[in-house]
Amino acid sequence: MKNLNFLGLSNNRFSYLDKPARDQLETVFKNNKNLSIDISGNPLKCTCDTKDFIQWMGNTKIIFNNLHFYSCRLSTDKKQNLNNPNRLYEVLQKECVSYTSLVVGLISLVGLFVSILTFGLVYRHRWRIRYMYYMVKIRYFETKQKTHERKIYRYDAFVSYESNDRSFVHGQFLRKLEKDAGLKLCIHQRDFLPGRDIAENITSAIHDSRKIVVIMSPNYLDSYWCMFEYNMARVESIYSRNKENILFLVFLQQMSPRSLPLLVLELVQSQSYIEYPNDEYGDTVFWEKLKEVLT
């Protein structure tokens, strides 16, 4: 190879010379400055994939015999003369940069669209996802404890309330419904398992209760955990109770419909609520209706 003066590669089937072949020719050229090659008659390609080969043709000192007969096919399948490789490389470089930018841009747009779509779906179903997550953990825990084969609900109702309404719940509510009516209620300050994650306690209590009673007040709407309980109860009714309405609202004071979130307002419009009265007759009717709802 050191004494090689001419390499005839014309009329073959290769579309370009790869880097190992080019490096080998450059090594031979170092020992023989008169080296010439002929690659005419080959189906050469001038594309982004072969632009390094075109650049090499323009930069190498190796002599190309019959260069004026050389031609190549562009990516558009158009035939291009190769008598000026450097000029052709500049054109390819610009086209390939634009093409690469277009591909990167399209990939970025698709990625952004998928991200937005995923975020939208996750946000839309966020309460269902949370519910499913905690239910999986709860059922795993119940399986280990061998208590998962319950045929009846553990509680008649789970009472969801904000801490400022604690005196009403622990006073009149428990006395009227547990002591007088014999119902079994779940109260988080009394019945939640110590040491267990609060979200798991909430989800488990809702799942174990036949009804969910919400003591509604302005403070309730401002509480993260209260609204967590409310939304978990909604998801429970949709996905575990065949869309049975298990939520019942108790308004301790009058609240403007404008102050209520849409999800709460929907329940009010379905008449699944009662207002706490200010008179003795209304008080009797109030507790009787609650008993009727929970039994």
C-alpha atoms as an extended CHARMM CRD file, in Angstrom:
* protein
*
       295  EXT
         1         1  MET       CA              0.0000000000        0.0000000000        0.0000000000  PROA      1               0.0000000000
         2         2  LYS       CA              2.9360000000        2.3800000000        0.6100000000  PROA      2               0.0000000000
         3         3  ASN       CA              3.8480000000        2.3530000000       -3.1010000000  PROA      3               0.0000000000
         4         4  LEU       CA              0.2670000000        2.7470000000       -4.2620000000  PROA      4               0.0000000000
         5         5  ASN       CA             -0.0640000000        5.5000000000       -6.8770000000  PROA      5               0.0000000000
         6         6  PHE       CA             -3.5630000000        4.9380000000       -8.1920000000  PROA      6               0.0000000000
         7         7  LEU       CA             -6.6970000000        3.3420000000       -6.7940000000  PROA      7               0.0000000000
         8         8  GLY       CA             -9.4870000000        2.6350000000       -9.2540000000  PROA      8               0.0000000000
         9         9  LEU       CA            -12.8870000000        2.3520000000       -7.5910000000  PROA      9               0.0000000000
        10        10  SER       CA            -15.0720000000        3.4690000000      -10.4790000000  PROA      10              0.0000000000
        11        11  ASN       CA            -18.3930000000        1.8710000000      -11.4100000000  PROA      11              0.0000000000
        12        12  ASN       CA            -19.0110000000        0.1380000000       -8.0820000000  PROA      12              0.0000000000
        13        13  ARG       CA            -22.0760000000        0.3280000000       -5.8310000000  PROA      13              0.0000000000
        14        14  PHE       CA            -20.9210000000        2.3780000000       -2.8240000000  PROA      14              0.0000000000
        15        15  SER       CA            -22.6120000000        5.6910000000       -2.0480000000  PROA      15              0.0000000000
        16        16  TYR       CA            -19.7360000000        7.1860000000       -0.0380000000  PROA      16              0.0000000000
        17        17  LEU       CA            -16.4000000000        6.3200000000        1.5890000000  PROA      17              0.0000000000
        18        18  ASP       CA            -16.6880000000        5.8030000000        5.3340000000  PROA      18              0.0000000000
        19        19  LYS       CA            -14.2080000000        7.2930000000        7.7970000000  PROA      19              0.0000000000
        20        20  PRO       CA            -11.9810000000        4.1750000000        8.1970000000  PROA      20              0.0000000000
        21        21  ALA       CA            -11.5500000000        4.0300000000        4.4020000000  PROA      21              0.0000000000
        22        22  ARG       CA            -10.7750000000        7.7500000000        4.2110000000  PROA      22              0.0000000000
        23        23  ASP       CA             -8.2650000000        7.4830000000        7.0500000000  PROA      23              0.0000000000
        24        24  GLN       CA             -6.5640000000        4.5780000000        5.2930000000  PROA      24              0.0000000000
        25        25  LEU       CA             -6.2160000000        6.6260000000        2.0980000000  PROA      25              0.0000000000
        26        26  GLU       CA             -4.7840000000        9.5600000000        4.0450000000  PROA      26              0.0000000000
        27        27  THR       CA             -2.1980000000        7.2240000000        5.5880000000  PROA      27              0.0000000000
        28        28  VAL       CA             -1.1330000000        6.0530000000        2.1060000000  PROA      28              0.0000000000
        29        29  PHE       CA             -1.0240000000        9.6720000000        0.9130000000  PROA      29              0.0000000000
        30        30  LYS       CA              1.5000000000       10.5720000000        3.6230000000  PROA      30              0.0000000000
        31        31  ASN       CA              3.9750000000        8.1970000000        1.9340000000  PROA      31              0.0000000000
        32        32  ASN       CA              2.9780000000        9.0090000000       -1.6390000000  PROA      32              0.0000000000
        33        33  LYS       CA              1.9860000000       12.5690000000       -2.4430000000  PROA      33              0.0000000000
        34        34  ASN       CA              1.0560000000       11.5490000000       -5.9920000000  PROA      34              0.0000000000
        35        35  LEU       CA             -1.7770000000        9.2730000000       -4.8970000000  PROA      35              0.0000000000
        36        36  SER       CA             -4.8820000000        9.5370000000       -7.0590000000  PROA      36              0.0000000000
        37        37  ILE       CA             -8.2150000000        7.7080000000       -6.9720000000  PROA      37              0.0000000000
        38        38  ASP       CA            -11.1510000000        7.3340000000       -9.3010000000  PROA      38              0.0000000000
        39        39  ILE       CA            -14.6220000000        6.8930000000       -7.7870000000  PROA      39              0.0000000000
        40        40  SER       CA            -16.6140000000        7.9490000000      -10.8350000000  PROA      40              0.0000000000
        41        41  GLY       CA            -19.6450000000        5.9190000000      -11.8650000000  PROA      41              0.0000000000
        42        42  ASN       CA            -20.7230000000        5.1700000000       -8.2820000000  PROA      42              0.0000000000
        43        43  PRO       CA            -24.1960000000        6.0660000000       -6.9330000000  PROA      43              0.0000000000
        44        44  LEU       CA            -22.7700000000        8.6870000000       -4.5510000000  PROA      44              0.0000000000
        45        45  LYS       CA            -25.1210000000       10.4510000000       -2.1310000000  PROA      45              0.0000000000
        46        46  CYS       CA            -24.9910000000       14.0750000000       -0.9680000000  PROA      46              0.0000000000
        47        47  THR       CA            -27.1100000000       14.0500000000        2.1900000000  PROA      47              0.0000000000
        48        48  CYS       CA            -26.7880000000       14.9680000000        5.8400000000  PROA      48              0.0000000000
        49        49  ASP       CA            -25.5390000000       11.4450000000        6.5160000000  PROA      49              0.0000000000
        50        50  THR       CA            -22.7110000000       11.7400000000        3.9510000000  PROA      50              0.0000000000
        51        51  LYS       CA            -21.7390000000       15.4170000000        4.3210000000  PROA      51              0.0000000000
        52        52  ASP       CA            -18.5210000000       14.4720000000        6.1590000000  PROA      52              0.0000000000
        53        53  PHE       CA            -17.5070000000       12.5090000000        3.0660000000  PROA      53              0.0000000000
        54        54  ILE       CA            -18.2290000000       15.5460000000        0.8510000000  PROA      54              0.0000000000
        55        55  GLN       CA            -16.2150000000       17.7530000000        3.2140000000  PROA      55              0.0000000000
        56        56  TRP       CA            -13.2960000000       15.3190000000        2.9940000000  PROA      56              0.0000000000
        57        57  MET       CA            -13.4020000000       15.4130000000       -0.8140000000  PROA      57              0.0000000000
        58        58  GLY       CA            -13.0380000000       19.1950000000       -0.6740000000  PROA      58              0.0000000000
        59        59  ASN       CA            -10.2370000000       19.2210000000        1.9190000000  PROA      59              0.0000000000
        60        60  THR       CA             -8.0440000000       16.2380000000        0.9920000000  PROA      60              0.0000000000
        61        61  LYS       CA             -4.8930000000       16.6410000000       -1.1400000000  PROA      61              0.0000000000
        62        62  ILE       CA             -5.5430000000       13.2880000000       -2.7980000000  PROA      62              0.0000000000
        63        63  ILE       CA             -6.1980000000       13.6840000000       -6.5150000000  PROA      63              0.0000000000
        64        64  PHE       CA             -9.6320000000       12.6460000000       -7.8190000000  PROA      64              0.0000000000
        65        65  ASN       CA             -9.3650000000       11.4650000000      -11.4080000000  PROA      65              0.0000000000
        66        66  ASN       CA            -12.2120000000       12.5060000000      -13.7180000000  PROA      66              0.0000000000
        67        67  LEU       CA            -13.6990000000       14.7660000000      -10.9950000000  PROA      67              0.0000000000
        68        68  HSD       CA            -15.7270000000       16.6450000000      -13.6030000000  PROA      68              0.0000000000
        69        69  PHE       CA            -17.6780000000       13.4160000000      -14.2290000000  PROA      69              0.0000000000
        70        70  TYR       CA            -18.5980000000       12.9410000000      -10.5590000000  PROA      70              0.0000000000
        71        71  SER       CA            -22.1900000000       13.3990000000       -9.5150000000  PROA      71              0.0000000000
        72        72  CYS       CA            -24.3220000000       12.5200000000       -6.5020000000  PROA      72              0.0000000000
        73        73  ARG       CA            -27.9610000000       12.3100000000       -5.4510000000  PROA      73              0.0000000000
        74        74  LEU       CA            -29.4100000000       14.8460000000       -3.0250000000  PROA      74              0.0000000000
        75        75  SER       CA            -31.9970000000       13.8720000000       -0.3950000000  PROA      75              0.0000000000
        76        76  THR       CA            -34.6280000000       15.0860000000       -2.8800000000  PROA      76              0.0000000000
        77        77  ASP       CA            -33.2290000000       12.5370000000       -5.3820000000  PROA      77              0.0000000000
        78        78  LYS       CA            -32.0440000000       15.4110000000       -7.5690000000  PROA      78              0.0000000000
        79        79  LYS       CA            -28.7320000000       14.8190000000       -9.3670000000  PROA      79              0.0000000000
        80        80  GLN       CA            -25.9330000000       17.1830000000       -8.3280000000  PROA      80              0.0000000000
        81        81  ASN       CA            -22.5210000000       17.7780000000       -9.9500000000  PROA      81              0.0000000000
        82        82  LEU       CA            -19.5800000000       17.1280000000       -7.5960000000  PROA      82              0.0000000000
        83        83  ASN       CA            -16.8750000000       19.1910000000       -9.3000000000  PROA      83              0.0000000000
        84        84  ASN       CA            -16.9380000000       21.6910000000       -6.3680000000  PROA      84              0.0000000000
        85        85  PRO       CA            -17.2030000000       19.6440000000       -3.1380000000  PROA      85              0.0000000000
        86        86  ASN       CA            -16.5090000000       22.6210000000       -0.8370000000  PROA      86              0.0000000000
        87        87  ARG       CA            -19.4270000000       24.6180000000       -2.2270000000  PROA      87              0.0000000000
        88        88  LEU       CA            -21.7060000000       21.6140000000       -2.0070000000  PROA      88              0.0000000000
        89        89  TYR       CA            -20.6570000000       20.9950000000        1.5990000000  PROA      89              0.0000000000
        90        90  GLU       CA            -21.6010000000       24.5730000000        2.5630000000  PROA      90              0.0000000000
        91        91  VAL       CA            -25.0650000000       24.0640000000        1.0710000000  PROA      91              0.0000000000
        92        92  LEU       CA            -25.4890000000       20.7290000000        2.8570000000  PROA      92              0.0000000000
        93        93  GLN       CA            -24.2820000000       22.2080000000        6.1420000000  PROA      93              0.0000000000
        94        94  LYS       CA            -26.9880000000       24.8860000000        6.0670000000  PROA      94              0.0000000000
        95        95  GLU       CA            -29.7040000000       22.4440000000        5.0480000000  PROA      95              0.0000000000
        96        96  CYS       CA            -28.7200000000       19.9050000000        7.6860000000  PROA      96              0.0000000000
        97        97  VAL       CA            -28.6160000000       22.5240000000       10.4520000000  PROA      97              0.0000000000
        98        98  SER       CA            -32.1150000000       23.6630000000        9.4480000000  PROA      98              0.0000000000
        99        99  TYR       CA            -33.3070000000       20.0650000000        9.2970000000  PROA      99              0.0000000000
       100       100  THR       CA            -31.7930000000       19.2620000000       12.6890000000  PROA      100             0.0000000000
       101       101  SER       CA            -33.3610000000       22.3830000000       14.1860000000  PROA      101             0.0000000000
       102       102  LEU       CA            -36.7090000000       21.3960000000       12.6860000000  PROA      102             0.0000000000
       103       103  VAL       CA            -36.4790000000       17.8830000000       14.1200000000  PROA      103             0.0000000000
       104       104  VAL       CA            -35.4190000000       19.1860000000       17.5480000000  PROA      104             0.0000000000
       105       105  GLY       CA            -38.2140000000       21.7550000000       17.4260000000  PROA      105             0.0000000000
       106       106  LEU       CA            -40.8230000000       19.1620000000       16.4950000000  PROA      106             0.0000000000
       107       107  ILE       CA            -39.6050000000       16.7760000000       19.1940000000  PROA      107             0.0000000000
       108       108  SER       CA            -39.7130000000       19.6150000000       21.7330000000  PROA      108             0.0000000000
       109       109  LEU       CA            -43.2430000000       20.5670000000       20.6700000000  PROA      109             0.0000000000
       110       110  VAL       CA            -44.4120000000       16.9580000000       20.8710000000  PROA      110             0.0000000000
       111       111  GLY       CA            -42.7380000000       16.6080000000       24.2650000000  PROA      111             0.0000000000
       112       112  LEU       CA            -44.3830000000       19.8170000000       25.4790000000  PROA      112             0.0000000000
       113       113  PHE       CA            -47.7800000000       18.6800000000       24.1840000000  PROA      113             0.0000000000
       114       114  VAL       CA            -47.4330000000       15.2830000000       25.8830000000  PROA      114             0.0000000000
       115       115  SER       CA            -46.3210000000       16.9760000000       29.1160000000  PROA      115             0.0000000000
       116       116  ILE       CA            -49.2760000000       19.3800000000       29.0700000000  PROA      116             0.0000000000
       117       117  LEU       CA            -51.6710000000       16.5500000000       28.2270000000  PROA      117             0.0000000000
       118       118  THR       CA            -50.2470000000       14.3690000000       31.0030000000  PROA      118             0.0000000000
       119       119  PHE       CA            -50.3850000000       17.2290000000       33.5040000000  PROA      119             0.0000000000
       120       120  GLY       CA            -53.9680000000       17.9810000000       32.4850000000  PROA      120             0.0000000000
       121       121  LEU       CA            -55.0500000000       14.3590000000       32.9010000000  PROA      121             0.0000000000
       122       122  VAL       CA            -53.2620000000       14.0340000000       36.2370000000  PROA      122             0.0000000000
       123       123  TYR       CA            -54.8000000000       17.2980000000       37.4720000000  PROA      123             0.0000000000
       124       124  ARG       CA            -58.2700000000       16.3340000000       36.2740000000  PROA      124             0.0000000000
       125       125  HSD       CA            -58.1040000000       12.9400000000       37.9670000000  PROA      125             0.0000000000
       126       126  ARG       CA            -55.9020000000       14.0000000000       40.9030000000  PROA      126             0.0000000000
       127       127  TRP       CA            -58.4280000000       12.9930000000       43.5680000000  PROA      127             0.0000000000
       128       128  ARG       CA            -59.0610000000        9.6430000000       41.9250000000  PROA      128             0.0000000000
       129       129  ILE       CA            -55.3040000000        9.0020000000       41.7200000000  PROA      129             0.0000000000
       130       130  ARG       CA            -54.8630000000        9.9140000000       45.3930000000  PROA      130             0.0000000000
       131       131  TYR       CA            -57.8170000000        7.7680000000       46.3390000000  PROA      131             0.0000000000
       132       132  MET       CA            -56.5130000000        4.7560000000       44.3980000000  PROA      132             0.0000000000
       133       133  TYR       CA            -53.0510000000        5.2010000000       45.9040000000  PROA      133             0.0000000000
       134       134  TYR       CA            -54.3190000000        5.1930000000       49.4790000000  PROA      134             0.0000000000
       135       135  MET       CA            -56.8150000000        2.4050000000       48.8210000000  PROA      135             0.0000000000
       136       136  VAL       CA            -54.0260000000        0.1480000000       47.5400000000  PROA      136             0.0000000000
       137       137  LYS       CA            -52.0460000000        0.8330000000       50.7130000000  PROA      137             0.0000000000
       138       138  ILE       CA            -55.1010000000        0.2900000000       52.9010000000  PROA      138             0.0000000000
       139       139  ARG       CA            -56.0680000000       -2.9950000000       51.2490000000  PROA      139             0.0000000000
       140       140  TYR       CA            -52.4790000000       -4.2330000000       51.5330000000  PROA      140             0.0000000000
       141       141  PHE       CA            -52.5540000000       -3.3550000000       55.2280000000  PROA      141             0.0000000000
       142       142  GLU       CA            -55.9400000000       -5.0360000000       55.6850000000  PROA      142             0.0000000000
       143       143  THR       CA            -54.7600000000       -8.1910000000       53.8990000000  PROA      143             0.0000000000
       144       144  LYS       CA            -51.8170000000       -8.4610000000       56.2450000000  PROA      144             0.0000000000
       145       145  GLN       CA            -54.1430000000       -7.9750000000       59.2220000000  PROA      145             0.0000000000
       146       146  LYS       CA            -56.7220000000      -10.4130000000       57.7330000000  PROA      146             0.0000000000
       147       147  THR       CA            -59.5870000000       -7.9910000000       58.2230000000  PROA      147             0.0000000000
       148       148  HSD       CA            -60.4700000000       -7.3770000000       54.5920000000  PROA      148             0.0000000000
       149       149  GLU       CA            -63.5160000000       -9.6670000000       54.4900000000  PROA      149             0.0000000000
       150       150  ARG       CA            -65.9870000000       -7.2220000000       56.0660000000  PROA      150             0.0000000000
       151       151  LYS       CA            -69.6520000000       -7.7830000000       55.1390000000  PROA      151             0.0000000000
       152       152  ILE       CA            -71.0000000000       -4.6540000000       56.8610000000  PROA      152             0.0000000000
       153       153  TYR       CA            -69.7080000000       -1.1270000000       57.3000000000  PROA      153             0.0000000000
       154       154  ARG       CA            -67.7430000000       -0.4920000000       60.4390000000  PROA      154             0.0000000000
       155       155  TYR       CA            -69.3460000000        2.9200000000       60.9690000000  PROA      155             0.0000000000
       156       156  ASP       CA            -72.7610000000        4.3590000000       60.1830000000  PROA      156             0.0000000000
       157       157  ALA       CA            -71.1070000000        7.6380000000       59.2550000000  PROA      157             0.0000000000
       158       158  PHE       CA            -67.8000000000        9.4130000000       59.1020000000  PROA      158             0.0000000000
       159       159  VAL       CA            -68.0960000000       12.9810000000       60.4010000000  PROA      159             0.0000000000
       160       160  SER       CA            -65.9360000000       15.4860000000       58.5410000000  PROA      160             0.0000000000
       161       161  TYR       CA            -65.5580000000       18.8060000000       60.3390000000  PROA      161             0.0000000000
       162       162  GLU       CA            -63.1620000000       21.6770000000       60.9500000000  PROA      162             0.0000000000
       163       163  SER       CA            -61.5610000000       22.0350000000       64.3940000000  PROA      163             0.0000000000
       164       164  ASN       CA            -63.4560000000       25.2850000000       65.1510000000  PROA      164             0.0000000000
       165       165  ASP       CA            -66.6940000000       23.2420000000       65.0570000000  PROA      165             0.0000000000
       166       166  ARG       CA            -65.3560000000       20.6180000000       67.4690000000  PROA      166             0.0000000000
       167       167  SER       CA            -67.6130000000       21.6760000000       70.3630000000  PROA      167             0.0000000000
       168       168  PHE       CA            -70.7610000000       21.1310000000       68.2570000000  PROA      168             0.0000000000
       169       169  VAL       CA            -69.6110000000       17.7120000000       67.0250000000  PROA      169             0.0000000000
       170       170  HSD       CA            -68.3220000000       16.3860000000       70.3410000000  PROA      170             0.0000000000
       171       171  GLY       CA            -71.2570000000       17.8610000000       72.2140000000  PROA      171             0.0000000000
       172       172  GLN       CA            -74.6750000000       17.7750000000       70.5640000000  PROA      172             0.0000000000
       173       173  PHE       CA            -73.8040000000       15.6990000000       67.5050000000  PROA      173             0.0000000000
       174       174  LEU       CA            -72.3570000000       12.6910000000       69.3260000000  PROA      174             0.0000000000
       175       175  ARG       CA            -74.9470000000       12.8470000000       72.0950000000  PROA      175             0.0000000000
       176       176  LYS       CA            -77.9460000000       13.0140000000       69.7550000000  PROA      176             0.0000000000
       177       177  LEU       CA            -76.7660000000       10.4370000000       67.2240000000  PROA      177             0.0000000000
       178       178  GLU       CA            -74.5710000000        8.0230000000       69.1760000000  PROA      178             0.0000000000
       179       179  LYS       CA            -76.0130000000        8.0540000000       72.6870000000  PROA      179             0.0000000000
       180       180  ASP       CA            -79.6710000000        8.7090000000       71.8370000000  PROA      180             0.0000000000
       181       181  ALA       CA            -79.9830000000        7.1070000000       68.3760000000  PROA      181             0.0000000000
       182       182  GLY       CA            -77.4600000000        4.2940000000       68.8500000000  PROA      182             0.0000000000
       183       183  LEU       CA            -75.4810000000        5.1080000000       65.7040000000  PROA      183             0.0000000000
       184       184  LYS       CA            -71.7600000000        4.4670000000       65.4370000000  PROA      184             0.0000000000
       185       185  LEU       CA            -69.8580000000        7.4750000000       64.1460000000  PROA      185             0.0000000000
       186       186  CYS       CA            -66.2310000000        7.8770000000       63.1490000000  PROA      186             0.0000000000
       187       187  ILE       CA            -64.5850000000       10.9930000000       64.5890000000  PROA      187             0.0000000000
       188       188  HSD       CA            -60.9930000000       11.5920000000       63.5640000000  PROA      188             0.0000000000
       189       189  GLN       CA            -59.8110000000       12.8710000000       66.9610000000  PROA      189             0.0000000000
       190       190  ARG       CA            -61.1810000000        9.7460000000       68.6140000000  PROA      190             0.0000000000
       191       191  ASP       CA            -61.1460000000        6.9280000000       66.0810000000  PROA      191             0.0000000000
       192       192  PHE       CA            -58.1060000000        7.4200000000       63.8430000000  PROA      192             0.0000000000
       193       193  LEU       CA            -55.2770000000        4.9380000000       64.3800000000  PROA      193             0.0000000000
       194       194  PRO       CA            -52.2740000000        6.6210000000       66.0320000000  PROA      194             0.0000000000
       195       195  GLY       CA            -49.0460000000        6.4050000000       64.0690000000  PROA      195             0.0000000000
       196       196  ARG       CA            -50.8460000000        5.8840000000       60.7730000000  PROA      196             0.0000000000
       197       197  ASP       CA            -50.5440000000        8.3910000000       57.9370000000  PROA      197             0.0000000000
       198       198  ILE       CA            -53.3850000000       10.9340000000       58.2090000000  PROA      198             0.0000000000
       199       199  ALA       CA            -54.3760000000       10.5410000000       54.5500000000  PROA      199             0.0000000000
       200       200  GLU       CA            -54.5820000000        6.7580000000       54.9910000000  PROA      200             0.0000000000
       201       201  ASN       CA            -56.6730000000        7.2200000000       58.1440000000  PROA      201             0.0000000000
       202       202  ILE       CA            -59.0770000000        9.4840000000       56.2590000000  PROA      202             0.0000000000
       203       203  THR       CA            -59.4040000000        7.2030000000       53.2270000000  PROA      203             0.0000000000
       204       204  SER       CA            -59.8430000000        4.1230000000       55.4050000000  PROA      204             0.0000000000
       205       205  ALA       CA            -62.4790000000        5.8110000000       57.5920000000  PROA      205             0.0000000000
       206       206  ILE       CA            -64.4640000000        6.9280000000       54.5380000000  PROA      206             0.0000000000
       207       207  HSD       CA            -64.2210000000        3.4600000000       52.9960000000  PROA      207             0.0000000000
       208       208  ASP       CA            -65.4320000000        1.8930000000       56.2680000000  PROA      208             0.0000000000
       209       209  SER       CA            -68.4030000000        4.2730000000       56.6870000000  PROA      209             0.0000000000
       210       210  ARG       CA            -71.8250000000        3.9240000000       55.0870000000  PROA      210             0.0000000000
       211       211  LYS       CA            -72.3650000000        7.6910000000       54.9270000000  PROA      211             0.0000000000
       212       212  ILE       CA            -70.2110000000       10.8090000000       55.1370000000  PROA      212             0.0000000000
       213       213  VAL       CA            -71.5750000000       13.7870000000       57.0640000000  PROA      213             0.0000000000
       214       214  VAL       CA            -69.8640000000       17.1100000000       56.3830000000  PROA      214             0.0000000000
       215       215  ILE       CA            -70.2410000000       19.8730000000       58.9520000000  PROA      215             0.0000000000
       216       216  MET       CA            -70.0150000000       22.7470000000       56.4930000000  PROA      216             0.0000000000
       217       217  SER       CA            -68.7340000000       26.1830000000       57.4790000000  PROA      217             0.0000000000
       218       218  PRO       CA            -66.4770000000       28.8910000000       55.9990000000  PROA      218             0.0000000000
       219       219  ASN       CA            -63.5830000000       27.4680000000       58.0120000000  PROA      219             0.0000000000
       220       220  TYR       CA            -64.2040000000       24.0470000000       56.4720000000  PROA      220             0.0000000000
       221       221  LEU       CA            -63.6990000000       25.4000000000       52.9520000000  PROA      221             0.0000000000
       222       222  ASP       CA            -60.3740000000       26.9610000000       53.9810000000  PROA      222             0.0000000000
       223       223  SER       CA            -59.0080000000       23.7440000000       55.4850000000  PROA      223             0.0000000000
       224       224  TYR       CA            -56.7930000000       21.5520000000       53.2820000000  PROA      224             0.0000000000
       225       225  TRP       CA            -57.5620000000       18.3400000000       55.1870000000  PROA      225             0.0000000000
       226       226  CYS       CA            -61.2990000000       19.0460000000       55.3050000000  PROA      226             0.0000000000
       227       227  MET       CA            -61.4230000000       19.4600000000       51.5410000000  PROA      227             0.0000000000
       228       228  PHE       CA            -59.2360000000       16.3700000000       51.2310000000  PROA      228             0.0000000000
       229       229  GLU       CA            -61.8970000000       14.4290000000       53.1730000000  PROA      229             0.0000000000
       230       230  TYR       CA            -64.6540000000       15.9170000000       51.0190000000  PROA      230             0.0000000000
       231       231  ASN       CA            -62.9610000000       14.9950000000       47.7420000000  PROA      231             0.0000000000
       232       232  MET       CA            -62.0030000000       11.5210000000       48.9400000000  PROA      232             0.0000000000
       233       233  ALA       CA            -65.6630000000       10.9410000000       49.8380000000  PROA      233             0.0000000000
       234       234  ARG       CA            -66.7270000000       12.0700000000       46.3510000000  PROA      234             0.0000000000
       235       235  VAL       CA            -64.2590000000        9.6910000000       44.7070000000  PROA      235             0.0000000000
       236       236  GLU       CA            -65.3770000000        6.8550000000       47.0060000000  PROA      236             0.0000000000
       237       237  SER       CA            -69.0060000000        7.3830000000       45.9810000000  PROA      237             0.0000000000
       238       238  ILE       CA            -68.1300000000        7.4020000000       42.2630000000  PROA      238             0.0000000000
       239       239  TYR       CA            -65.6530000000        4.5460000000       42.0210000000  PROA      239             0.0000000000
       240       240  SER       CA            -66.4790000000        2.2520000000       44.9450000000  PROA      240             0.0000000000
       241       241  ARG       CA            -70.2200000000        2.7850000000       45.5400000000  PROA      241             0.0000000000
       242       242  ASN       CA            -71.5550000000        2.8070000000       41.9520000000  PROA      242             0.0000000000
       243       243  LYS       CA            -72.1200000000        6.5870000000       42.0890000000  PROA      243             0.0000000000
       244       244  GLU       CA            -74.3020000000        6.2930000000       45.1920000000  PROA      244             0.0000000000
       245       245  ASN       CA            -74.5590000000        9.6330000000       46.9650000000  PROA      245             0.0000000000
       246       246  ILE       CA            -72.9520000000        8.9910000000       50.3350000000  PROA      246             0.0000000000
       247       247  LEU       CA            -72.2940000000       12.6560000000       51.1560000000  PROA      247             0.0000000000
       248       248  PHE       CA            -74.6380000000       14.7390000000       53.2910000000  PROA      248             0.0000000000
       249       249  LEU       CA            -73.9870000000       18.3650000000       54.2420000000  PROA      249             0.0000000000
       250       250  VAL       CA            -74.9000000000       20.0340000000       57.5190000000  PROA      250             0.0000000000
       251       251  PHE       CA            -74.7300000000       23.8430000000       57.3810000000  PROA      251             0.0000000000
       252       252  LEU       CA            -74.1650000000       25.3330000000       60.8270000000  PROA      252             0.0000000000
       253       253  GLN       CA            -74.8250000000       28.8090000000       59.4210000000  PROA      253             0.0000000000
       254       254  GLN       CA            -76.1890000000       30.2780000000       56.2330000000  PROA      254             0.0000000000
       255       255  MET       CA            -73.6230000000       30.5440000000       53.4460000000  PROA      255             0.0000000000
       256       256  SER       CA            -73.9620000000       32.3550000000       50.1470000000  PROA      256             0.0000000000
       257       257  PRO       CA            -73.9660000000       30.0530000000       47.0990000000  PROA      257             0.0000000000
       258       258  ARG       CA            -71.2550000000       32.2920000000       45.6420000000  PROA      258             0.0000000000
       259       259  SER       CA            -68.9120000000       31.3090000000       48.4620000000  PROA      259             0.0000000000
       260       260  LEU       CA            -69.2870000000       27.5960000000       47.7200000000  PROA      260             0.0000000000
       261       261  PRO       CA            -67.0140000000       25.7110000000       45.3100000000  PROA      261             0.0000000000
       262       262  LEU       CA            -68.7620000000       24.1410000000       42.3390000000  PROA      262             0.0000000000
       263       263  LEU       CA            -68.2940000000       20.6130000000       43.7240000000  PROA      263             0.0000000000
       264       264  VAL       CA            -70.0720000000       21.6130000000       46.9480000000  PROA      264             0.0000000000
       265       265  LEU       CA            -72.7530000000       23.6020000000       45.1420000000  PROA      265             0.0000000000
       266       266  GLU       CA            -73.6350000000       20.5430000000       43.0360000000  PROA      266             0.0000000000
       267       267  LEU       CA            -74.3960000000       18.6130000000       46.2170000000  PROA      267             0.0000000000
       268       268  VAL       CA            -76.5140000000       21.4730000000       47.5800000000  PROA      268             0.0000000000
       269       269  GLN       CA            -78.5150000000       21.5690000000       44.3530000000  PROA      269             0.0000000000
       270       270  SER       CA            -79.2130000000       17.8470000000       44.7030000000  PROA      270             0.0000000000
       271       271  GLN       CA            -80.8720000000       18.6070000000       48.0960000000  PROA      271             0.0000000000
       272       272  SER       CA            -78.3020000000       16.4990000000       49.9850000000  PROA      272             0.0000000000
       273       273  TYR       CA            -78.0300000000       18.9810000000       52.8320000000  PROA      273             0.0000000000
       274       274  ILE       CA            -79.7590000000       20.3630000000       55.8900000000  PROA      274             0.0000000000
       275       275  GLU       CA            -79.3730000000       23.6310000000       57.7990000000  PROA      275             0.0000000000
       276       276  TYR       CA            -78.9450000000       23.7330000000       61.5610000000  PROA      276             0.0000000000
       277       277  PRO       CA            -82.0320000000       25.5180000000       62.9840000000  PROA      277             0.0000000000
       278       278  ASN       CA            -82.3370000000       28.2720000000       65.5650000000  PROA      278             0.0000000000
       279       279  ASP       CA            -85.6650000000       27.1960000000       67.0920000000  PROA      279             0.0000000000
       280       280  GLU       CA            -86.7970000000       24.2800000000       69.2530000000  PROA      280             0.0000000000
       281       281  TYR       CA            -89.2300000000       22.7930000000       66.7100000000  PROA      281             0.0000000000
       282       282  GLY       CA            -86.6700000000       23.0170000000       63.9510000000  PROA      282             0.0000000000
       283       283  ASP       CA            -84.1380000000       21.3770000000       66.2570000000  PROA      283             0.0000000000
       284       284  THR       CA            -86.3290000000       18.2920000000       66.6330000000  PROA      284             0.0000000000
       285       285  VAL       CA            -86.9110000000       18.0320000000       62.8820000000  PROA      285             0.0000000000
       286       286  PHE       CA            -83.1810000000       18.5120000000       62.2520000000  PROA      286             0.0000000000
       287       287  TRP       CA            -82.1010000000       15.5550000000       64.3840000000  PROA      287             0.0000000000
       288       288  GLU       CA            -84.8950000000       13.3250000000       63.1240000000  PROA      288             0.0000000000
       289       289  LYS       CA            -83.9130000000       13.9820000000       59.5250000000  PROA      289             0.0000000000
       290       290  LEU       CA            -80.2690000000       13.2260000000       60.2920000000  PROA      290             0.0000000000
       291       291  LYS       CA            -81.2560000000        9.9330000000       61.9180000000  PROA      291             0.0000000000
       292       292  GLU       CA            -83.3480000000        9.0860000000       58.8650000000  PROA      292             0.0000000000
       293       293  VAL       CA            -80.4250000000        9.7880000000       56.5340000000  PROA      293             0.0000000000
       294       294  LEU       CA            -77.9630000000        7.7110000000       58.5530000000  PROA      294             0.0000000000
       295       295  THR       CA            -80.1360000000        4.6820000000       59.3270000000  PROA      295             0.0000000000
